[in-house]
Amino acid sequence: MIDLRLLREDPDRVRASQRARGEDVGIVDALLAADELRRSSGSRFDELRAEQKQLGKRIPRAAGDEKAELLARAGELATAVKTADAERDEAAARAQDLLLRLGNVVHTDVPVGGEDDFRVLQTHGTIRDFAAEGFAPKDHLELGQALGAIDTERGAKVSGSRFAYLTGVGALLELALVNASVAQATAAGFVPMMTPALVKPRAMAGTGFLGQAAQDVYHLEKDDYYLVGTSEVPLAAYHMDEIVDADRLPLRYAGFSPCFRREAGSHGKDTRGIIRLHQFDKVEMFSYVAPEDAEAELERLLGWEKQWLTSLELPFRVIDVASGDLGASAARKFDCEAWLPTQGKYRELTSASNCNTFQARRLSIRMRGKDTGTRPLATLNGTLCAVQRTMALLLENHQQADGSVHVPEVLRPFLGGRERLEPVAA
């Protein structure tokens, strides 16, 4: 959630942020009114409670008519205090509800607009000219089936559409991608983590995934658990309700987990292959830092993502994601999009987001410094390897005319030294 002081001191900035996101601007004024009512009803309760306490001291010393009057006033005060207490709680609940519905304040440098209004910041690598090489590229599913690596037909038979088995060298390639990416993260100082895939409602809501993203979340109603769509959720909640000493920061974790997304609203998109599945695996970087260090940490996360994609020998670009495509928690987000030959366009492969203090306030995570006291810290997240999508991009970009697939050097130690993946006999 945002800092209420910012809302009170600069409501126009918050209104502009909501407008840039394409969200309801009226919620800002509703929250201002609710916050004012919360504070005034709280003051009213405090005043009545103070009078009640003073009256309680006077009654034992009073006598006669004075005591009768004081007792009558005590009765009136008891009713008034009870009413004020209820009004205060109701106003606080209303303000909290509105505050939780408000997205993070968008960074001033973020391009304004929707999904297609991003700004291209950098391009890396060279897109292959398959025509010049004398053959037409196959898509990743055709390649994966020839390699004995991907089985979507049995995935659909067992679980339905948007599910797949990774078999043989496909399973080995997944493990290679996970191990290589975790090795890079560990070398950069991240603590590797195996995180829960089921979380309580507070963890999901606190990370910001039960607002506009709720339609994509799987909920197990009987047990009131949520299946995570990213290990960002359990990593963000790892220090929930804790105070972290400032000298321990930054804290950096690299979480591996299965991820589950309903893919609501994506009907007809990427139905072929393993680019958009209901279940996939991911290695996620997560950082806890002091708020003043958050922008520099975002650049560091992006740098680690660029290092990873470069090691995979993939052509990619970096974009500054537009305001309407940020997600509720992010104040700014950079995506790395890799080239997908058979679609002739770039596709998102990693994201790095600065959530500043938004998630920490919702999850009650604070830092304590000797000179700065106790205050909310900042959280950031960055995809390092979305395994199945990365696999699809690898297969298409590194395919050879004979149907084999070149293996980037970074993956070879985790694939028994293989330099190529070869088609299997039919």
N, C-alpha and C positions, 0 to 999 in steps of 0.2 A: 504494500500500500504506500501511497505517497505521504510525505510529511505534511501534517495539517497546518504547520506554520507557513509553508509555501502557499498553500491554498488561501490562507487568510491574508498574507502579505502581497501575493501576486496572483490573484484569481484569473487575470487575463491570460497569463502564461498557461495556466491549466486549461482554460477554455480553448486557447489556440491549439494545445496538444490534442484535446478531444476532437476538435474540428479536423486536424491533420489526420487523425486515426480514422475519421469517418464515423465516430461514435457520438452518442448523445451529449450535446453541450449543456443541455438543461440540467443534467445531473450535478454540474458544478454549483449552480445556484441552489439547488435542492440541498446539497451537502452543506453549503455555507449556512443556510437557514437552520438545518438540523444541528449543526455544530454550535450555532449561537443559542438555540433552545437548550441544548445539552449543558452548555456553560451557565446559562441563566437559571435553569432549573436546579443545577448543582449548587449555585450560590444561594438560591432561595432555600434549599434543603439545609445548607450549612447554617444560614441565619436562624432558621426555625429551631434547628437542633441546639444551637448555642443558647437561644432563649430558653429552651426546654431545660437545659442543664442548669442555667442560672435560677430558674424557677424552682427546680428541685432542691437547690440549696436554701431558698428563702422559706419554703413551706414549713419545714420543721420548727423555724423560729417564729412563725406567725401564729396569731390567735384570733378568735372571734370572727368578725365580718371580713377582716383582711385575709384570714386563712381560707374562708369560704370563697372569696373572690379569686384567690390564687389557685385553689383547687379547680374552680370552674375554668379558669384560663388554662390550667394544665390539661384538662380534658379537651379543650379546643385545640391546644397545641398538639396533643397526641394524634388527633385526626388530621391536622394540617401536615404534620411531619410524615405521617403514613402516605398521604396524598402526594406530597412533594417527592418522597422517595420513589414512588411508583412513576411519577412524571419524569424524574431524573433517569431512571432505568430505561423507560420507554424511549426517551430522547437519545440516550446513549446507544441503545440497540439500533435505532433508526439511523443515526450517524454512522455507526459501524457498518451497517448493511450497505449504505451508499458508498462508503469509503472502499469497501471490498469490491464494488462494481466499477470503480474508477481505474482505468489503465495507468501505467507508468507514464510520467511526463516525457515526451519525446525530446531527444537531443536536438538542439537548434540546427545542427548541420545535416540532419536527416532529410533526404529529398521527400517532398510532400506528394502523396498520390497513392495509387493502388499497386497491385502486384506487378504491373508492367512499367512502373515509373521509377525503377531503380536507377542508380548511377553506376556505370562501369568505372572501376578504379584502376584495375590492372589486368593484363593478360599474360599468360605464361605458357611456354611450350609451343610446339608447332602441330597444327592439324594435318593429319596424313591425307595425301591425295591418292586415294585408292585407284582412281581411274588411271593415273600415271603409272601405278604399279601393275596395272593390267588385270585387275579383278574387282568385282563388286563386293562390298563388305556384307557379311551375314549378320543377322541380329544375335544378341547374346543368348537367346533361348535356343536357336538352331545350333549355335556353337556349343552351348552347354549340353545339349542332348547328344551331339556327336562325341563329346568328350566323356559321356557317361557321368556328367556332373550335376545336372538339374533334371528333376522329374516333377513337372507341374500336373500331369494327368493324374498320378496317384495322389498328389497333394489335394487336388480337387475331389477325388473319390473319397478320401478319408475325412477331409475337413471343409471342403467347399472351395469356392473361387478365392483367389488371392492367397493361397497357401502352396507351399512347395517343399519337396524333399531336396536336400543337397546330398548327393551320393558320390561315392568313390573319391575322385580327385576334387570334386566340388566341396565335400566335407573337409578334405585336407586343405583346400584353398581358404576356406573360412577360418580354420584354425591358424593358418599362416598369417592371414590378415590381422586376426586378433592378437596373436603373439608379437608380430612385428610392430603393430601400432602401440601395444602396451610397452614394448621394449623402448620405443622412442619416448613415450611419455615418462617412463621410469627414469631414463637417462636425463630428462629435462627436470626431474625433481618431483614428479607426481607420485603420490602413494597409490599403488594399484588396489582396486576394491572390487569385490564381487557383491553386488547389491541386491536387496529384495526386489521381486517383481510385483508383489502385492503390498499396498500401503493403505494406511488409514485415511479417512476423508480429510483430516486436517493437513496432512502432508501434501495431498493433491491440491487442495484449495490454497494452501499457503504458498505453493510454487506458482500459482496462477493458472492452473489448468482446468478449473471448473467454471470458468466464465465463458468467453466466446469459444474456447476449445473443447467445451464439455461434450459436444456432439461426437467427438472423435474418441472419447474415453470409454473403455469397457468397465462396467460397474457390476460387481457381484452383490446383488441386493440382499440375498439371504444372510451373508456375513458382513455386509457393509465394508467391503474392501474394493479398492480400485487396482486394475492392472496398469502398470506404468507404460507410457508411450516413449519414455526415455529415462535413463538412470539419473538424469538431472533431478528428478523428483526425490528419490531417496538420498541423493548426495546433498541436495539443498536442506533436507530435513534432518540430516545426520547430526547437526549441532543445534537442533530445535530446542528452545528454552534454555540455552546455555549462554554464558558470558565467557568470551575467549580473550585471554591476555594479548594485548597488542603486540608484544614482542614475539608471539608465536606466528604472526602473520608474515607473508601470505601462507595460507593452507591450500594445498593443491591435491586433488584426488582425480584418479582416472578410473572410472567405473565401467565395468562390463556387465551387461544384462540383456536378457530377451526384452523386446519391446512390442507392445500391442496397440494397434490403432484401428478404429472402425473404418477409417477412410470414408466417412460420410461426405457426400457431395462430390465424390470422385468417380461416380459411375461412368463407365466408358473410357476412363483415362488409365493408360498403362495397364490394361487388363492382361496383356501378354507378357510372360516372363516373370522376373523377380524384382522389377524396379519399384513396384508399389504393392507391398504385401500387408496382410493383417498382422503377421508375426514376423519379426526380423531381429537381428542382433546388432548391438552397437557398442562402441567404446567411446565414452564421453569424458571430456575434461571438465573439471569444476574447480573454481577458485573462490576463496574467501579472502578479501583484502580490505584495507582501509579505504573509505570512500574517495579520498583524494588520489588514490593509486589506481582507481578503477579504469580510467581511460587508457592508461599505459598498459594495464593487464589485458585489456581487450586487444590491443595491438600485438601483445605477446602471444595470446591464444591464436590470433590469425596467423602469426608467423609460424607457429607449430603446425597448423593445418597446411599452410603452404609448403612447409618442409616435407610433410607426409605425402602430399599429392605429387610433389616434384620427385620424391623417391620412387613413386609408383609409375613415373614417366608418363603422366597424363597431361594433356593440354587442358588448361583451365583458365577461368577469369575470376576476379574478385569483384563483387558488387556491394554497394551500399544500399541496403534494403529500404524501400520506401515506407513511409509512416503507416499507411493502411495495411501493411503486410507484416508488421512487427511482432504481433502477439502481445498479450496484455502486459507481460512482465518486463519486456525489453524496452530500454530507452534508445538503444541503437543496436543494429545487427549487421554483420558482414557475412555474406554467403560466398563460398567457393563453388563455382559451377564448372563441371567438367564436360568436355565435348562428347556427345553420343553420336557416332558416325551414321547409324541407320536412321536416326531422326533428324540429322543435320542441324542440331542445335545444342546449346549448353543446358545441362540439367544439374540442379542443386545436389551437391555431394556433402558439403560441410556447412555449418553455421557457427558463428561466434557472437554471443550476445552479452551486452552489459546491462544488468538489471539494477545497478547501483544498490540502494538500500531497500528497494521495493519488496523483495522476497524476505529479507531479513526482518523487516518490520512485521510482516504477516506471520512469520515463524518465531518471532521473539528471539532473535539471535543478535547478541551485542558484543562489542569489543570494549576492553577496559585498558586505558593508558594512564601512565603516571601523571601526565600533565593535562590530558584531554578528558579524563573521567570516563563514564560509561555512555556509549552511544551505539546506534545501529552500525553494522559493518556493511560492506558491499559484496554481492555475489555475482559471478559471471560463469557462463557455460560455453563450451565449444565442442561440437562434434569432431572427433578425430577419425573414426571409421564407422560409417553405416555399412555393415558388412555386405549384405546382399546387393545393394545398389552399387557399391564399389566394385563388387565382383562383376556385375553386368558391364560397367564401364571398362574394366580391365579386359574382359573377353573381347569386346568390340574393338577397342583401340589397339590391342596387341595381337589381333588375329593375323595369320599368315595365309598365303594363297592355297597352301595344301591342307588347310583346316586346323593346323596346330596353332597354339597360342604362346607367344613369347612371355617368359616369366621375368619380371623386373628383378634386378639383383638383390634388392632389399628383402624379397620374399624367399629367395633360394635356400638360405639356411634352414628355413622352416618347412621346406618341401623336399628335403632329402637331397638338395643340390640340383634339382631339376632346372634346366634352362628353358624347356618347352613343355607344354602340356599337349599330349598327342591324342588324336581321336581313337576311340576304342573300336575293335572289330564288331560289326553288326551281328 
